[in-house]
Amino acid sequence: MSRITALLAFSLLPLVGLLTMPAHNFAEPPANPNAETLTRERASAFAKLALNGAKKEYPNKPGHVLLNDSDAKTPKALHPAFYGCYDWHSAVHGHWMLARILRLYPDLAEAKEIRAVLADHLTADKLKAEVEYFNRPEAKSFERPYGWSWLLKLAEELHSWNDPDAKKWSANLKPLAELIANRYVEYFPKQTYPIRAGVHSNTAFGLTFAHDYAKTTGNKKLQELIESRAKDYYAKDVDAPARWEPDGADFLSPSLCEADLMRRVLPAAEFRDWFHKYLPGAAKSEPATLFNPATVTDRTDPQLVHLDGLNLSRAWCLRGILLALPKDDPARKALVASATKHTEAGLKHIASGDYAGEHWLASFAVWMLALPAPE
């Protein structure tokens, strides 16, 4: 072989490699080749988990208040739209994830089944029954604020999707979304103190998705209420006690959820000043218990497996915080490293083989992967 022929052959090797790659890789290249993204394969695997739970009525953990014998009903009778996935809020964010995946990958192998499930559950009659449930006097605090927040995330997703079925589902869901939005406006002026737990009652997370919904749908009243309450609750916070995290059953980080909310409601420069007072050790990856992934010892335990969700939600909070900080911020390197570690730790255990985690973790992963990869 001549030198020229050898050089030509060598130069063609990258092209040959590209031609032998799976075709879908051309359509979805990540901005950062080493970044974790929602690939087609991953979307398919996650969709299977959600489809497995969407119509799985039992086991079920209802948050239902009974006043008499007639209130003892099955989950499907109580919640004809959102009865699967172990509990109401998991059913809601499972439906959000299915809608998100179908929107991103309309030709996915599972697309037909996803569309059928959404069409079956998001009917006007079934969602009217959900509204009627929320209008029970005993349901005033039902799913407040965690389930409320995810319901508005589902409503936001459908509202933003230019698809004939999605437009119909969005219209069907609108009365429930508006009821929940009004619950925010009615309730949060009365909640004097924020709840800083790492579970469903967390106030900061409860306001975060509602703020996204308000901005997307143009609900100025809700948006202004959330921004006002967020500043009332958190604007003066300094030196967060993040060294106390995590608690044994956390699936949310109180300190990072708060920062993820505040980057939405403060101007960028103001947020940067607030953030460095709030987590003054961030540039040094301190406290270590916040910057390193949590350890999970038993994925069959429904409380201990929460910590897998914590790793995923920490990753999405860190990704979000990085969006609001300049490229030269002194904490950026530490935040990127932590986000990467939490992403890797969380994604390893979405499918554990046990329903305790499999009924909900994939939706956390999909939301995390919806945010730009850290760099």
Order of alpha helices (4+ residues) and beta strands (2+ residues): alpha-alpha-alpha-alpha-alpha-alpha-alpha-alpha-alpha-alpha-alpha-alpha-alpha-alpha-alpha-alpha-alpha-alpha
